[in-house]
């Protein structure tokens, strides 16, 4: 966090000054480690074993916050008698289809309340590894998959098929000794962490977990965060001040781009994209949610309001509110499948907006081969990045795999405005929207993304003005008239914010609870409804902290409803009283919910409210059901539906690993998405040809793929050259010299880097032998003031089946002294490694 989110880390340091204990778990010693009370190095890719060990410690020693667990989690829920765990099936869950490589979830369901899939859950069973689209976490938004009714329960937690007992059996083998064997963390150090976390959790104290995108970049990335959620729910650390799981966000716009979004399978506010084979009309689309309990039961209102925002008066009940105008999914259209479609000649054109996949995505060669096979490519960026110049100076030009004169891609480079040169918002950690105002005009032909797409849309609509083709109606009918300002006719970002916020019969809306399914409200993103309440830009507020309470609700605006802590009803006990005075946050005052924050609950719902039979949406949740986006109102320790790869997190080795899985014979995530292609070969696991672990990371001095930092002299001077970090032991074993050169080789390619011999990336003892790890910052490429090979070139594309995020934090490699070969000699080197590794 100190390395990658230094501005936010100031609050961690303030907490430390007040006595908080900081524990840092990471393969590499960083700026965070330097100020931590305890640094715990572990093997890259083994986090579920570490977290699972903590879960086992909590359960074995009775350290869970039992009152919280019984009341607010699904620990008491009884699971279908057909369910079989990884403990029964040696690393697999029941329902696995080895031919299709997907799970049937029916045996995971609650007894008495069969969990079923939401609008976005489907499986494309025709495409094998490349085109799976089984149930995915993201398509359910913040609520997970639905269940039809309340499950059968055993509040004593003694029933052998209740979630609590299943959890105990599942994690029983994750002992401190097993953690040491898998992660390389000594038992004594693991127990120090376990004791610190459990002692600091419960009625009077809470512990927070912080993670950044590195935790998601694994073939089990979603399950990493799920394990953390299980741990925090058992300890009563969710929905309470000082607790939670903080997804560190902000500097690359990750949170905002998923909220609004830029993902292929989501509409704004995590509404799933409709599918071509299932959702022929609005009714069939919302059918899975129409009868749901919890606030996702209002998805019809959220969807209709979105359609009204986009098509305005043209969207009526008679034409299904223009639902037919929405594009449809036909399978997995994620970024890596798109690259393969480019290579196959199926994807002809591509927009790259503030993104540099030739350097920043896994397997840079695969990306460049795709770009080289397009008809046209539009690149919008601040600098001439590698994805715009691949045809001229990409590594494949030097090796002869690509020839400039034979590349037919027409590249359009459109200079972009920086964030200081335009109005707009960032969505940061804690879902906090903060508005930034334009400080100066963009230079020359540089334009904001908003300007570019708005005027492109106007040109397209102008070309289609006279068309009578039905296929052109969605563009013709689109609401597309924002306020234009200044000599460049810049669309007003405030007017876009107003559309996102939404309007009703009486003007700007104040909360998503005001949205209606009858078409009387319009809202561009339901979770952002209220960001412009009363016609005022709430995200632009900057009231000093000393002038408000410690929650600081008048600094920016947090979705939803300016609520700073999700599920904060859980900060009070079932009767509505704070668990303790030291953790007072939201409570029932006898008439309504009140407190330091906006209650994440219906403010007048009595703690003892029993939902009537047949109730739907929020009315079906009891007064002691704090997790209001879940259909049962509970935190899910066990996920009966909604995840592609299992109801409980399980340790699997990365796709490339120097070890077998010591817990099960099932080595890897059985439904990890693999992309078989000649340019995307995989290193065999446990191969002596690729004996070392390699992991990538970012540096404070550089920004993402380097386009914003390698062009700046001061930052380039601070980190002037691409380097690899190796331990003194690895340096001695391979003859590497500090500040000398090293060549790092995988089945994809080989890169060269300056050697930094350092104890910051320690060697670990795992399963009786030493494992060495190689650390690589991923910011470099051939353009700019500071140039070097791209770390991502050596990575394969293997992705999480829920989110399609690549496994960039754990792979294998070889490392040898000296610079890499040039030209065709580089191909010969890699081919020799493939031959020796048995790769065909």
ABEGO torsion letter per residue (X at the ends): XAAABAAAAAAAAAAAAAGBBBBBBBABBBAAAAABABBBBBBBGAAAAAAAAAAAAAAAAGABBAAAAAAABAAABBBBAABBBAAAAGGBBBGBBAAAGBBBAAAABBBGBBBBBBAABBBBAAAEAAABBBBBAAAAEAAEBBBABBBBBBAAGABAABAAAAAAAAAAABBAAAAAAAAGBBAAAAAAAAAAAAAABEAABBBBBBBBAAAABBAAAAAAAAAAAAAAAAAGABGBBGBEBBBBBGAAGAAAAAAOBABAABBBGGBBBBBAAABABAAAAAAAAAABBEAAAAAAAAAAAAAAAAAEAABBAAAGGGAAABBBBAEBABAAAAAAAAAAGABABBBBBGBBAAAABBGAAAAAAAAAABABBBBBBABBBAAAAAAAABAAAAAGABBAAABABBBBBBBBBBAAABBEBBBBBGGBBBBBBBABBBBEABBBAAAAAAAAAAAAAAAAAABABAAAAAAAABBBBBBBBEAAGBBBAAAAAAAAAEBBAAEBBABAAABBAAGABBBABAAABGAABGGBBAAABABBAAABBAAGAABEBBOBGGBABBGAAAABBAAGBBABAAABABBBAGABBBEABBBBBBAABBAABBBBBGBBEAAABBAABABAABAAGBBBABBABGBAAEABBBBBBBABBABBBAABABABBAABBBBBBAABBBBBBGBAABABBBBBBBBAABBEAGAAAAABAAAAAABABBBBBBBAAAAAAAGBBBGBBBBBBBAABBBBBBBBBBAABBBBBBGGBBBBBBBBBAABBABEABBEBBAAAABBBBBBAAAGBBBAABBBBBBBBEBBBBEAAAAAAAAAAAAAAGBX
